[in-house]
Amino acid sequence: SILREIVIFVVIILYDMSSGGAGSSAAGATATDFFGWDLLYKTIEKIVDKKSDVLIALAHFLLVKHYKMQCVGIGEDKTISTEDVGSELLPDGWNDRGKRYALRYLHNGRLYLLIGHNTEDFITINLLDVKDTKVTNITLNPQEWVKQLKGPLNTLLPDASLISDRYRKELVDPVFTGNTREVTTQTNVNQEMRPSNYRDPLAIGGPMRPMGSFPMEPRPFGFPDVGRGDLDPLGRGGPGNLFPMPSRPNFNAGLNPRYDPIGPDGRILRADPNPDHLQPPNFGFDYYM
């Protein structure tokens, strides 16, 4: 098989040199874009009997030449065996299934399926990445695009470059390059949009924020800031109670009792040393007599 591929390559070069590359060019495209098409079509021209055959052959040519895939036969088998041998040619029987086409391709050990299905006036072509089960499709009208079944490419498909571009954008690129390039780009965009101190609110434990980091909106209509502390579970926003009162009251009427502020979780917020000394035996935590 290696000798066969070398012979085919040499024939391609000699044929293109002798023809000047004129037969392998299409409208709007250079000869390099379709280099090798003439030889490929020479191998299948006698069995091409439908215009949809030409569109499938062009898709095969694009996969093999520009995406470096190798065709390993016909069918829809999603497994790879040691008997699968890749080739740049279309396999025997590739257009023998009437209105349906099924071709298998390998690239770096990854299997792809090219599936085509003819309806009344259209052909729908799918490309499936077997590993990721990602699939794309394109629908074309063979009567509109394919003008002849015999002759050079610019006679068969005058707009071959347009079809090739659509194959790239709609059929191949989303599957073939989407596994790395598009996913990575999307991840980078999402990360760039996040602030440096971003933390996922769904993470275990929830977002960790220091107390007092939540700004409180000002009181509307100039009302006094009264009672907000009773409603705020985090103890923000000033004093509580229904009447204005400082957070640490100053009793100047005689005894001046001690005031122990209570936190939102029941903790008494004051520093050591503990003034409640000499407690009775078995007395509860920090209670008064």
Disulfide bonds with the S-S distance in Angstrom:
none
